[in-house]
Amino acid sequence: MRVWIDQDLCTGDGLCLDHCPDVFVQLEDGIAYVAEDGYPLNDPGGAGSLAWVAERNVQAVIDAADACPGECIFIEIDRHRALPAA
């Protein structure tokens, strides 16, 4: 699973950080960004802002997306990895 944030929609509430500080960070501009390996990916709207989510953080990221008042957290599922082998 991968996740990204549309910074234009972000309200800066920081609820995503409460749910999953391993994946979400808030920078000096007050806007949330995704992070990978502890480094913020701050290429808003670009491919560089799409972070892989570790298995241990999947539910927390889903919860963060559900709780987000700006509805700015977008999750992409890699269906090839999600489907069991036939």
PDB file of N, CA, C and O in Angstrom:
ATOM      1  N   MET A   1       0.839  -1.170   0.000  1.00  0.00           N
ATOM      2  CA  MET A   1       0.000   0.000   0.000  1.00  0.00           C
ATOM      3  C   MET A   1       0.887   1.236   0.000  1.00  0.00           C
ATOM      4  O   MET A   1       1.938   1.275   0.639  1.00  0.00           O
ATOM      5  N   ARG A   2       0.433   2.240  -0.732  1.00  0.00           N
ATOM      6  CA  ARG A   2       1.140   3.515  -0.745  1.00  0.00           C
ATOM      7  C   ARG A   2       0.153   4.626  -0.387  1.00  0.00           C
ATOM      8  O   ARG A   2      -1.058   4.466  -0.541  1.00  0.00           O
ATOM      9  N   VAL A   3       0.678   5.742   0.087  1.00  0.00           N
ATOM     10  CA  VAL A   3      -0.178   6.832   0.534  1.00  0.00           C
ATOM     11  C   VAL A   3       0.439   8.163   0.142  1.00  0.00           C
ATOM     12  O   VAL A   3       1.661   8.301   0.073  1.00  0.00           O
ATOM     13  N   TRP A   4      -0.424   9.143  -0.116  1.00  0.00           N
ATOM     14  CA  TRP A   4       0.039  10.496  -0.395  1.00  0.00           C
ATOM     15  C   TRP A   4      -0.993  11.480   0.145  1.00  0.00           C
ATOM     16  O   TRP A   4      -2.135  11.112   0.421  1.00  0.00           O
ATOM     17  N   ILE A   5      -0.576  12.729   0.292  1.00  0.00           N
ATOM     18  CA  ILE A   5      -1.447  13.784   0.796  1.00  0.00           C
ATOM     19  C   ILE A   5      -1.536  14.888  -0.241  1.00  0.00           C
ATOM     20  O   ILE A   5      -0.531  15.320  -0.806  1.00  0.00           O
ATOM     21  N   ASP A   6      -2.764  15.336  -0.478  1.00  0.00           N
ATOM     22  CA  ASP A   6      -2.980  16.502  -1.322  1.00  0.00           C
ATOM     23  C   ASP A   6      -2.873  17.727  -0.417  1.00  0.00           C
ATOM     24  O   ASP A   6      -3.813  18.048   0.310  1.00  0.00           O
ATOM     25  N   GLN A   7      -1.742  18.403  -0.461  1.00  0.00           N
ATOM     26  CA  GLN A   7      -1.490  19.531   0.432  1.00  0.00           C
ATOM     27  C   GLN A   7      -2.475  20.686   0.213  1.00  0.00           C
ATOM     28  O   GLN A   7      -2.699  21.475   1.131  1.00  0.00           O
ATOM     29  N   ASP A   8      -3.055  20.798  -0.957  1.00  0.00           N
ATOM     30  CA  ASP A   8      -4.050  21.845  -1.196  1.00  0.00           C
ATOM     31  C   ASP A   8      -5.312  21.636  -0.356  1.00  0.00           C
ATOM     32  O   ASP A   8      -6.026  22.596  -0.065  1.00  0.00           O
ATOM     33  N   LEU A   9      -5.586  20.403   0.031  1.00  0.00           N
ATOM     34  CA  LEU A   9      -6.772  20.088   0.826  1.00  0.00           C
ATOM     35  C   LEU A   9      -6.472  20.000   2.322  1.00  0.00           C
ATOM     36  O   LEU A   9      -7.393  20.009   3.138  1.00  0.00           O
ATOM     37  N   CYS A  10      -5.207  19.917   2.682  1.00  0.00           N
ATOM     38  CA  CYS A  10      -4.822  19.708   4.081  1.00  0.00           C
ATOM     39  C   CYS A  10      -5.213  20.922   4.928  1.00  0.00           C
ATOM     40  O   CYS A  10      -4.923  22.063   4.570  1.00  0.00           O
ATOM     41  N   THR A  11      -5.875  20.654   6.056  1.00  0.00           N
ATOM     42  CA  THR A  11      -6.299  21.716   6.975  1.00  0.00           C
ATOM     43  C   THR A  11      -5.290  21.951   8.089  1.00  0.00           C
ATOM     44  O   THR A  11      -5.433  22.897   8.863  1.00  0.00           O
ATOM     45  N   GLY A  12      -4.265  21.095   8.181  1.00  0.00           N
ATOM     46  CA  GLY A  12      -3.223  21.275   9.186  1.00  0.00           C
ATOM     47  C   GLY A  12      -3.631  20.868  10.591  1.00  0.00           C
ATOM     48  O   GLY A  12      -2.966  21.252  11.553  1.00  0.00           O
ATOM     49  N   ASP A  13      -4.698  20.105  10.737  1.00  0.00           N
ATOM     50  CA  ASP A  13      -5.168  19.682  12.054  1.00  0.00           C
ATOM     51  C   ASP A  13      -4.191  18.736  12.752  1.00  0.00           C
ATOM     52  O   ASP A  13      -4.128  18.710  13.982  1.00  0.00           O
ATOM     53  N   GLY A  14      -3.439  17.970  11.989  1.00  0.00           N
ATOM     54  CA  GLY A  14      -2.460  17.059  12.568  1.00  0.00           C
ATOM     55  C   GLY A  14      -3.035  15.758  13.090  1.00  0.00           C
ATOM     56  O   GLY A  14      -2.336  15.014  13.779  1.00  0.00           O
ATOM     57  N   LEU A  15      -4.295  15.459  12.781  1.00  0.00           N
ATOM     58  CA  LEU A  15      -4.883  14.211  13.240  1.00  0.00           C
ATOM     59  C   LEU A  15      -4.159  12.996  12.665  1.00  0.00           C
ATOM     60  O   LEU A  15      -4.073  11.951  13.310  1.00  0.00           O
ATOM     61  N   CYS A  16      -3.646  13.141  11.457  1.00  0.00           N
ATOM     62  CA  CYS A  16      -2.931  12.018  10.837  1.00  0.00           C
ATOM     63  C   CYS A  16      -1.690  11.657  11.650  1.00  0.00           C
ATOM     64  O   CYS A  16      -1.340  10.482  11.766  1.00  0.00           O
ATOM     65  N   LEU A  17      -1.028  12.668  12.212  1.00  0.00           N
ATOM     66  CA  LEU A  17       0.140  12.416  13.047  1.00  0.00           C
ATOM     67  C   LEU A  17      -0.246  11.671  14.318  1.00  0.00           C
ATOM     68  O   LEU A  17       0.499  10.817  14.797  1.00  0.00           O
ATOM     69  N   ASP A  18      -1.412  12.000  14.859  1.00  0.00           N
ATOM     70  CA  ASP A  18      -1.895  11.293  16.045  1.00  0.00           C
ATOM     71  C   ASP A  18      -2.111   9.821  15.749  1.00  0.00           C
ATOM     72  O   ASP A  18      -1.833   8.966  16.591  1.00  0.00           O
ATOM     73  N   HIS A  19      -2.604   9.523  14.561  1.00  0.00           N
ATOM     74  CA  HIS A  19      -2.890   8.135  14.188  1.00  0.00           C
ATOM     75  C   HIS A  19      -1.638   7.363  13.794  1.00  0.00           C
ATOM     76  O   HIS A  19      -1.500   6.191  14.144  1.00  0.00           O
ATOM     77  N   CYS A  20      -0.724   8.006  13.071  1.00  0.00           N
ATOM     78  CA  CYS A  20       0.437   7.266  12.557  1.00  0.00           C
ATOM     79  C   CYS A  20       1.642   8.188  12.346  1.00  0.00           C
ATOM     80  O   CYS A  20       1.912   8.602  11.219  1.00  0.00           O
ATOM     81  N   PRO A  21       2.365   8.510  13.421  1.00  0.00           N
ATOM     82  CA  PRO A  21       3.527   9.390  13.289  1.00  0.00           C
ATOM     83  C   PRO A  21       4.690   8.775  12.505  1.00  0.00           C
ATOM     84  O   PRO A  21       5.622   9.486  12.129  1.00  0.00           O
ATOM     85  N   ASP A  22       4.643   7.468  12.257  1.00  0.00           N
ATOM     86  CA  ASP A  22       5.684   6.836  11.440  1.00  0.00           C
ATOM     87  C   ASP A  22       5.534   7.184   9.967  1.00  0.00           C
ATOM     88  O   ASP A  22       6.504   7.117   9.212  1.00  0.00           O
ATOM     89  N   VAL A  23       4.323   7.558   9.550  1.00  0.00           N
ATOM     90  CA  VAL A  23       4.051   7.800   8.137  1.00  0.00           C
ATOM     91  C   VAL A  23       3.780   9.273   7.838  1.00  0.00           C
ATOM     92  O   VAL A  23       4.078   9.744   6.740  1.00  0.00           O
ATOM     93  N   PHE A  24       3.223   9.999   8.791  1.00  0.00           N
ATOM     94  CA  PHE A  24       2.845  11.393   8.555  1.00  0.00           C
ATOM     95  C   PHE A  24       3.689  12.343   9.388  1.00  0.00           C
ATOM     96  O   PHE A  24       4.005  12.064  10.544  1.00  0.00           O
ATOM     97  N   VAL A  25       4.052  13.471   8.785  1.00  0.00           N
ATOM     98  CA  VAL A  25       4.800  14.527   9.475  1.00  0.00           C
ATOM     99  C   VAL A  25       4.166  15.869   9.121  1.00  0.00           C
ATOM    100  O   VAL A  25       3.497  16.010   8.097  1.00  0.00           O
ATOM    101  N   GLN A  26       4.392  16.838   9.981  1.00  0.00           N
ATOM    102  CA  GLN A  26       3.924  18.188   9.718  1.00  0.00           C
ATOM    103  C   GLN A  26       5.152  19.082   9.646  1.00  0.00           C
ATOM    104  O   GLN A  26       5.945  19.127  10.587  1.00  0.00           O
ATOM    105  N   LEU A  27       5.315  19.790   8.541  1.00  0.00           N
ATOM    106  CA  LEU A  27       6.489  20.632   8.348  1.00  0.00           C
ATOM    107  C   LEU A  27       6.221  22.057   8.820  1.00  0.00           C
ATOM    108  O   LEU A  27       5.130  22.367   9.300  1.00  0.00           O
ATOM    109  N   GLU A  28       7.213  22.908   8.682  1.00  0.00           N
ATOM    110  CA  GLU A  28       7.139  24.284   9.170  1.00  0.00           C
ATOM    111  C   GLU A  28       5.957  25.054   8.601  1.00  0.00           C
ATOM    112  O   GLU A  28       5.482  26.007   9.220  1.00  0.00           O
ATOM    113  N   ASP A  29       5.480  24.653   7.432  1.00  0.00           N
ATOM    114  CA  ASP A  29       4.351  25.348   6.811  1.00  0.00           C
ATOM    115  C   ASP A  29       3.010  24.981   7.449  1.00  0.00           C
ATOM    116  O   ASP A  29       1.972  25.529   7.078  1.00  0.00           O
ATOM    117  N   GLY A  30       3.035  24.043   8.419  1.00  0.00           N
ATOM    118  CA  GLY A  30       1.818  23.633   9.112  1.00  0.00           C
ATOM    119  C   GLY A  30       0.998  22.603   8.367  1.00  0.00           C
ATOM    120  O   GLY A  30      -0.081  22.219   8.820  1.00  0.00           O
ATOM    121  N   ILE A  31       1.499  22.152   7.227  1.00  0.00           N
ATOM    122  CA  ILE A  31       0.798  21.195   6.385  1.00  0.00           C
ATOM    123  C   ILE A  31       1.394  19.809   6.586  1.00  0.00           C
ATOM    124  O   ILE A  31       2.593  19.669   6.824  1.00  0.00           O
ATOM    125  N   ALA A  32       0.546  18.782   6.490  1.00  0.00           N
ATOM    126  CA  ALA A  32       0.992  17.402   6.658  1.00  0.00           C
ATOM    127  C   ALA A  32       1.586  16.859   5.360  1.00  0.00           C
ATOM    128  O   ALA A  32       1.149  17.200   4.261  1.00  0.00           O
ATOM    129  N   TYR A  33       2.582  16.013   5.521  1.00  0.00           N
ATOM    130  CA  TYR A  33       3.241  15.319   4.416  1.00  0.00           C
ATOM    131  C   TYR A  33       3.428  13.867   4.818  1.00  0.00           C
ATOM    132  O   TYR A  33       3.388  13.540   6.004  1.00  0.00           O
ATOM    133  N   VAL A  34       3.628  13.006   3.853  1.00  0.00           N
ATOM    134  CA  VAL A  34       3.972  11.626   4.164  1.00  0.00           C
ATOM    135  C   VAL A  34       5.487  11.537   4.326  1.00  0.00           C
ATOM    136  O   VAL A  34       6.242  12.350   3.795  1.00  0.00           O
ATOM    137  N   ALA A  35       5.898  10.528   5.073  1.00  0.00           N
ATOM    138  CA  ALA A  35       7.328  10.296   5.283  1.00  0.00           C
ATOM    139  C   ALA A  35       7.639   8.841   5.003  1.00  0.00           C
ATOM    140  O   ALA A  35       6.803   7.955   5.179  1.00  0.00           O
ATOM    141  N   GLU A  36       8.856   8.622   4.567  1.00  0.00           N
ATOM    142  CA  GLU A  36       9.331   7.265   4.309  1.00  0.00           C
ATOM    143  C   GLU A  36      10.720   7.152   4.907  1.00  0.00           C
ATOM    144  O   GLU A  36      11.594   7.969   4.617  1.00  0.00           O
ATOM    145  N   ASP A  37      10.928   6.144   5.740  1.00  0.00           N
ATOM    146  CA  ASP A  37      12.204   5.958   6.428  1.00  0.00           C
ATOM    147  C   ASP A  37      12.597   7.196   7.225  1.00  0.00           C
ATOM    148  O   ASP A  37      13.781   7.514   7.342  1.00  0.00           O
ATOM    149  N   GLY A  38      11.598   7.900   7.777  1.00  0.00           N
ATOM    150  CA  GLY A  38      11.856   9.060   8.606  1.00  0.00           C
ATOM    151  C   GLY A  38      12.070  10.363   7.864  1.00  0.00           C
ATOM    152  O   GLY A  38      12.268  11.401   8.495  1.00  0.00           O
ATOM    153  N   TYR A  39      12.035  10.336   6.540  1.00  0.00           N
ATOM    154  CA  TYR A  39      12.266  11.538   5.744  1.00  0.00           C
ATOM    155  C   TYR A  39      10.973  11.980   5.072  1.00  0.00           C
ATOM    156  O   TYR A  39      10.326  11.180   4.396  1.00  0.00           O
ATOM    157  N   PRO A  40      10.585  13.246   5.247  1.00  0.00           N
ATOM    158  CA  PRO A  40       9.365  13.721   4.592  1.00  0.00           C
ATOM    159  C   PRO A  40       9.523  13.759   3.076  1.00  0.00           C
ATOM    160  O   PRO A  40      10.566  14.142   2.546  1.00  0.00           O
ATOM    161  N   LEU A  41       8.472  13.356   2.410  1.00  0.00           N
ATOM    162  CA  LEU A  41       8.430  13.418   0.952  1.00  0.00           C
ATOM    163  C   LEU A  41       7.604  14.655   0.628  1.00  0.00           C
ATOM    164  O   LEU A  41       6.374  14.622   0.671  1.00  0.00           O
ATOM    165  N   ASN A  42       8.280  15.728   0.308  1.00  0.00           N
ATOM    166  CA  ASN A  42       7.578  17.004   0.149  1.00  0.00           C
ATOM    167  C   ASN A  42       7.621  17.525  -1.278  1.00  0.00           C
ATOM    168  O   ASN A  42       8.037  18.653  -1.540  1.00  0.00           O
ATOM    169  N   ASP A  43       7.181  16.671  -2.190  1.00  0.00           N
ATOM    170  CA  ASP A  43       7.016  17.058  -3.585  1.00  0.00           C
ATOM    171  C   ASP A  43       5.511  17.072  -3.857  1.00  0.00           C
ATOM    172  O   ASP A  43       4.992  16.165  -4.507  1.00  0.00           O
ATOM    173  N   PRO A  44       4.805  18.100  -3.361  1.00  0.00           N
ATOM    174  CA  PRO A  44       3.340  18.094  -3.441  1.00  0.00           C
ATOM    175  C   PRO A  44       2.822  17.823  -4.843  1.00  0.00           C
ATOM    176  O   PRO A  44       3.203  18.481  -5.811  1.00  0.00           O
ATOM    177  N   GLY A  45       1.945  16.839  -4.922  1.00  0.00           N
ATOM    178  CA  GLY A  45       1.312  16.512  -6.189  1.00  0.00           C
ATOM    179  C   GLY A  45       2.179  15.710  -7.126  1.00  0.00           C
ATOM    180  O   GLY A  45       1.720  15.326  -8.202  1.00  0.00           O
ATOM    181  N   GLY A  46       3.427  15.441  -6.753  1.00  0.00           N
ATOM    182  CA  GLY A  46       4.319  14.706  -7.628  1.00  0.00           C
ATOM    183  C   GLY A  46       4.529  13.276  -7.184  1.00  0.00           C
ATOM    184  O   GLY A  46       4.140  12.893  -6.080  1.00  0.00           O
ATOM    185  N   ALA A  47       5.138  12.497  -8.038  1.00  0.00           N
ATOM    186  CA  ALA A  47       5.387  11.094  -7.730  1.00  0.00           C
ATOM    187  C   ALA A  47       6.306  10.945  -6.524  1.00  0.00           C
ATOM    188  O   ALA A  47       6.294   9.911  -5.857  1.00  0.00           O
ATOM    189  N   GLY A  48       7.096  11.969  -6.245  1.00  0.00           N
ATOM    190  CA  GLY A  48       8.001  11.922  -5.110  1.00  0.00           C
ATOM    191  C   GLY A  48       7.304  12.039  -3.774  1.00  0.00           C
ATOM    192  O   GLY A  48       7.953  11.954  -2.732  1.00  0.00           O
ATOM    193  N   SER A  49       5.991  12.233  -3.779  1.00  0.00           N
ATOM    194  CA  SER A  49       5.271  12.349  -2.522  1.00  0.00           C
ATOM    195  C   SER A  49       4.399  11.130  -2.242  1.00  0.00           C
ATOM    196  O   SER A  49       3.449  11.216  -1.463  1.00  0.00           O
ATOM    197  N   LEU A  50       4.707  10.012  -2.861  1.00  0.00           N
ATOM    198  CA  LEU A  50       3.971   8.769  -2.675  1.00  0.00           C
ATOM    199  C   LEU A  50       4.823   7.831  -1.832  1.00  0.00           C
ATOM    200  O   LEU A  50       5.880   7.381  -2.274  1.00  0.00           O
ATOM    201  N   ALA A  51       4.358   7.533  -0.603  1.00  0.00           N
ATOM    202  CA  ALA A  51       5.162   6.756   0.345  1.00  0.00           C
ATOM    203  C   ALA A  51       4.641   5.327   0.477  1.00  0.00           C
ATOM    204  O   ALA A  51       3.433   5.091   0.492  1.00  0.00           O
ATOM    205  N   TRP A  52       5.565   4.388   0.571  1.00  0.00           N
ATOM    206  CA  TRP A  52       5.209   2.998   0.872  1.00  0.00           C
ATOM    207  C   TRP A  52       4.848   2.909   2.344  1.00  0.00           C
ATOM    208  O   TRP A  52       5.477   3.554   3.182  1.00  0.00           O
ATOM    209  N   VAL A  53       3.849   2.121   2.658  1.00  0.00           N
ATOM    210  CA  VAL A  53       3.395   1.946   4.034  1.00  0.00           C
ATOM    211  C   VAL A  53       3.784   0.550   4.501  1.00  0.00           C
ATOM    212  O   VAL A  53       3.428  -0.448   3.874  1.00  0.00           O
ATOM    213  N   ALA A  54       4.519   0.491   5.611  1.00  0.00           N
ATOM    214  CA  ALA A  54       4.890  -0.802   6.187  1.00  0.00           C
ATOM    215  C   ALA A  54       3.637  -1.517   6.672  1.00  0.00           C
ATOM    216  O   ALA A  54       2.672  -0.877   7.089  1.00  0.00           O
ATOM    217  N   GLU A  55       3.653  -2.822   6.619  1.00  0.00           N
ATOM    218  CA  GLU A  55       2.494  -3.633   7.014  1.00  0.00           C
ATOM    219  C   GLU A  55       1.992  -3.262   8.413  1.00  0.00           C
ATOM    220  O   GLU A  55       0.784  -3.238   8.653  1.00  0.00           O
ATOM    221  N   ARG A  56       2.898  -2.979   9.317  1.00  0.00           N
ATOM    222  CA  ARG A  56       2.513  -2.661  10.700  1.00  0.00           C
ATOM    223  C   ARG A  56       1.744  -1.340  10.797  1.00  0.00           C
ATOM    224  O   ARG A  56       1.074  -1.096  11.800  1.00  0.00           O
ATOM    225  N   ASN A  57       1.830  -0.480   9.768  1.00  0.00           N
ATOM    226  CA  ASN A  57       1.166   0.823   9.791  1.00  0.00           C
ATOM    227  C   ASN A  57      -0.086   0.903   8.931  1.00  0.00           C
ATOM    228  O   ASN A  57      -0.726   1.954   8.878  1.00  0.00           O
ATOM    229  N   VAL A  58      -0.445  -0.166   8.267  1.00  0.00           N
ATOM    230  CA  VAL A  58      -1.556  -0.132   7.314  1.00  0.00           C
ATOM    231  C   VAL A  58      -2.852   0.323   7.980  1.00  0.00           C
ATOM    232  O   VAL A  58      -3.500   1.244   7.482  1.00  0.00           O
ATOM    233  N   GLN A  59      -3.243  -0.293   9.085  1.00  0.00           N
ATOM    234  CA  GLN A  59      -4.514   0.068   9.719  1.00  0.00           C
ATOM    235  C   GLN A  59      -4.484   1.494  10.251  1.00  0.00           C
ATOM    236  O   GLN A  59      -5.487   2.202  10.167  1.00  0.00           O
ATOM    237  N   ALA A  60      -3.360   1.925  10.794  1.00  0.00           N
ATOM    238  CA  ALA A  60      -3.246   3.289  11.307  1.00  0.00           C
ATOM    239  C   ALA A  60      -3.384   4.319  10.188  1.00  0.00           C
ATOM    240  O   ALA A  60      -3.984   5.375  10.391  1.00  0.00           O
ATOM    241  N   VAL A  61      -2.836   4.022   9.013  1.00  0.00           N
ATOM    242  CA  VAL A  61      -2.957   4.930   7.872  1.00  0.00           C
ATOM    243  C   VAL A  61      -4.410   4.987   7.394  1.00  0.00           C
ATOM    244  O   VAL A  61      -4.911   6.062   7.064  1.00  0.00           O
ATOM    245  N   ILE A  62      -5.077   3.852   7.356  1.00  0.00           N
ATOM    246  CA  ILE A  62      -6.490   3.820   6.984  1.00  0.00           C
ATOM    247  C   ILE A  62      -7.311   4.634   7.981  1.00  0.00           C
ATOM    248  O   ILE A  62      -8.185   5.405   7.586  1.00  0.00           O
ATOM    249  N   ASP A  63      -7.032   4.464   9.267  1.00  0.00           N
ATOM    250  CA  ASP A  63      -7.740   5.227  10.303  1.00  0.00           C
ATOM    251  C   ASP A  63      -7.486   6.724  10.150  1.00  0.00           C
ATOM    252  O   ASP A  63      -8.399   7.531  10.325  1.00  0.00           O
ATOM    253  N   ALA A  64      -6.256   7.095   9.827  1.00  0.00           N
ATOM    254  CA  ALA A  64      -5.923   8.505   9.624  1.00  0.00           C
ATOM    255  C   ALA A  64      -6.702   9.082   8.446  1.00  0.00           C
ATOM    256  O   ALA A  64      -7.223  10.194   8.525  1.00  0.00           O
ATOM    257  N   ALA A  65      -6.777   8.330   7.368  1.00  0.00           N
ATOM    258  CA  ALA A  65      -7.527   8.792   6.188  1.00  0.00           C
ATOM    259  C   ALA A  65      -9.002   8.961   6.523  1.00  0.00           C
ATOM    260  O   ALA A  65      -9.633   9.921   6.081  1.00  0.00           O
ATOM    261  N   ASP A  66      -9.552   8.039   7.298  1.00  0.00           N
ATOM    262  CA  ASP A  66     -10.961   8.131   7.696  1.00  0.00           C
ATOM    263  C   ASP A  66     -11.223   9.335   8.591  1.00  0.00           C
ATOM    264  O   ASP A  66     -12.282   9.956   8.497  1.00  0.00           O
ATOM    265  N   ALA A  67     -10.271   9.671   9.457  1.00  0.00           N
ATOM    266  CA  ALA A  67     -10.451  10.750  10.431  1.00  0.00           C
ATOM    267  C   ALA A  67     -10.112  12.129   9.874  1.00  0.00           C
ATOM    268  O   ALA A  67     -10.463  13.139  10.485  1.00  0.00           O
ATOM    269  N   CYS A  68      -9.451  12.191   8.753  1.00  0.00           N
ATOM    270  CA  CYS A  68      -8.951  13.459   8.212  1.00  0.00           C
ATOM    271  C   CYS A  68     -10.093  14.415   7.861  1.00  0.00           C
ATOM    272  O   CYS A  68     -10.922  14.090   7.010  1.00  0.00           O
ATOM    273  N   PRO A  69     -10.153  15.594   8.504  1.00  0.00           N
ATOM    274  CA  PRO A  69     -11.228  16.534   8.197  1.00  0.00           C
ATOM    275  C   PRO A  69     -11.115  17.159   6.801  1.00  0.00           C
ATOM    276  O   PRO A  69     -12.118  17.588   6.230  1.00  0.00           O
ATOM    277  N   GLY A  70      -9.913  17.210   6.261  1.00  0.00           N
ATOM    278  CA  GLY A  70      -9.720  17.763   4.927  1.00  0.00           C
ATOM    279  C   GLY A  70      -9.874  16.753   3.817  1.00  0.00           C
ATOM    280  O   GLY A  70      -9.842  17.104   2.638  1.00  0.00           O
ATOM    281  N   GLU A  71     -10.044  15.477   4.196  1.00  0.00           N
ATOM    282  CA  GLU A  71     -10.150  14.378   3.232  1.00  0.00           C
ATOM    283  C   GLU A  71      -9.043  14.451   2.193  1.00  0.00           C
ATOM    284  O   GLU A  71      -9.286  14.316   0.994  1.00  0.00           O
ATOM    285  N   CYS A  72      -7.819  14.669   2.672  1.00  0.00           N
ATOM    286  CA  CYS A  72      -6.693  14.886   1.768  1.00  0.00           C
ATOM    287  C   CYS A  72      -5.724  13.706   1.696  1.00  0.00           C
ATOM    288  O   CYS A  72      -4.735  13.768   0.966  1.00  0.00           O
ATOM    289  N   ILE A  73      -5.993  12.635   2.440  1.00  0.00           N
ATOM    290  CA  ILE A  73      -5.103  11.471   2.451  1.00  0.00           C
ATOM    291  C   ILE A  73      -5.636  10.454   1.449  1.00  0.00           C
ATOM    292  O   ILE A  73      -6.787  10.026   1.530  1.00  0.00           O
ATOM    293  N   PHE A  74      -4.787  10.080   0.514  1.00  0.00           N
ATOM    294  CA  PHE A  74      -5.181   9.157  -0.540  1.00  0.00           C
ATOM    295  C   PHE A  74      -4.333   7.895  -0.470  1.00  0.00           C
ATOM    296  O   PHE A  74      -3.107   7.952  -0.378  1.00  0.00           O
ATOM    297  N   ILE A  75      -5.009   6.769  -0.513  1.00  0.00           N
ATOM    298  CA  ILE A  75      -4.364   5.460  -0.393  1.00  0.00           C
ATOM    299  C   ILE A  75      -4.442   4.748  -1.729  1.00  0.00           C
ATOM    300  O   ILE A  75      -5.490   4.716  -2.375  1.00  0.00           O
ATOM    301  N   GLU A  76      -3.325   4.179  -2.131  1.00  0.00           N
ATOM    302  CA  GLU A  76      -3.274   3.368  -3.349  1.00  0.00           C
ATOM    303  C   GLU A  76      -2.886   1.950  -2.963  1.00  0.00           C
ATOM    304  O   GLU A  76      -1.894   1.731  -2.267  1.00  0.00           O
ATOM    305  N   ILE A  77      -3.667   1.007  -3.415  1.00  0.00           N
ATOM    306  CA  ILE A  77      -3.429  -0.406  -3.112  1.00  0.00           C
ATOM    307  C   ILE A  77      -2.779  -1.063  -4.321  1.00  0.00           C
ATOM    308  O   ILE A  77      -3.255  -0.931  -5.449  1.00  0.00           O
ATOM    309  N   ASP A  78      -1.688  -1.772  -4.067  1.00  0.00           N
ATOM    310  CA  ASP A  78      -1.041  -2.556  -5.117  1.00  0.00           C
ATOM    311  C   ASP A  78      -1.776  -3.885  -5.178  1.00  0.00           C
ATOM    312  O   ASP A  78      -1.504  -4.790  -4.390  1.00  0.00           O
ATOM    313  N   ARG A  79      -2.692  -3.996  -6.101  1.00  0.00           N
ATOM    314  CA  ARG A  79      -3.555  -5.184  -6.168  1.00  0.00           C
ATOM    315  C   ARG A  79      -2.771  -6.465  -6.443  1.00  0.00           C
ATOM    316  O   ARG A  79      -3.192  -7.545  -6.029  1.00  0.00           O
ATOM    317  N   HIS A  80      -1.653  -6.361  -7.127  1.00  0.00           N
ATOM    318  CA  HIS A  80      -0.857  -7.557  -7.403  1.00  0.00           C
ATOM    319  C   HIS A  80      -0.287  -8.122  -6.123  1.00  0.00           C
ATOM    320  O   HIS A  80      -0.157  -9.339  -5.989  1.00  0.00           O
ATOM    321  N   ARG A  81       0.051  -7.271  -5.190  1.00  0.00           N
ATOM    322  CA  ARG A  81       0.573  -7.734  -3.911  1.00  0.00           C
ATOM    323  C   ARG A  81      -0.557  -8.116  -2.965  1.00  0.00           C
ATOM    324  O   ARG A  81      -0.385  -9.003  -2.129  1.00  0.00           O
ATOM    325  N   ALA A  82      -1.717  -7.456  -3.082  1.00  0.00           N
ATOM    326  CA  ALA A  82      -2.820  -7.670  -2.146  1.00  0.00           C
ATOM    327  C   ALA A  82      -3.555  -8.965  -2.412  1.00  0.00           C
ATOM    328  O   ALA A  82      -4.125  -9.548  -1.490  1.00  0.00           O
ATOM    329  N   LEU A  83      -3.555  -9.434  -3.662  1.00  0.00           N
ATOM    330  CA  LEU A  83      -4.284 -10.644  -3.994  1.00  0.00           C
ATOM    331  C   LEU A  83      -3.439 -11.872  -3.723  1.00  0.00           C
ATOM    332  O   LEU A  83      -2.252 -11.893  -4.049  1.00  0.00           O
ATOM    333  N   PRO A  84      -4.039 -12.904  -3.126  1.00  0.00           N
ATOM    334  CA  PRO A  84      -3.283 -14.146  -2.903  1.00  0.00           C
ATOM    335  C   PRO A  84      -3.007 -14.849  -4.234  1.00  0.00           C
ATOM    336  O   PRO A  84      -3.755 -14.701  -5.201  1.00  0.00           O
ATOM    337  N   ALA A  85      -1.950 -15.593  -4.257  1.00  0.00           N
ATOM    338  CA  ALA A  85      -1.569 -16.327  -5.477  1.00  0.00           C
ATOM    339  C   ALA A  85      -2.620 -17.389  -5.760  1.00  0.00           C
ATOM    340  O   ALA A  85      -3.113 -18.045  -4.843  1.00  0.00           O
ATOM    341  N   ALA A  86      -2.957 -17.552  -7.028  1.00  0.00           N
ATOM    342  CA  ALA A  86      -3.988 -18.532  -7.419  1.00  0.00           C
ATOM    343  C   ALA A  86      -3.376 -19.877  -7.671  1.00  0.00           C
ATOM    344  O   ALA A  86      -4.085 -20.825  -8.009  1.00  0.00           O
TER     345      ALA A  86
END
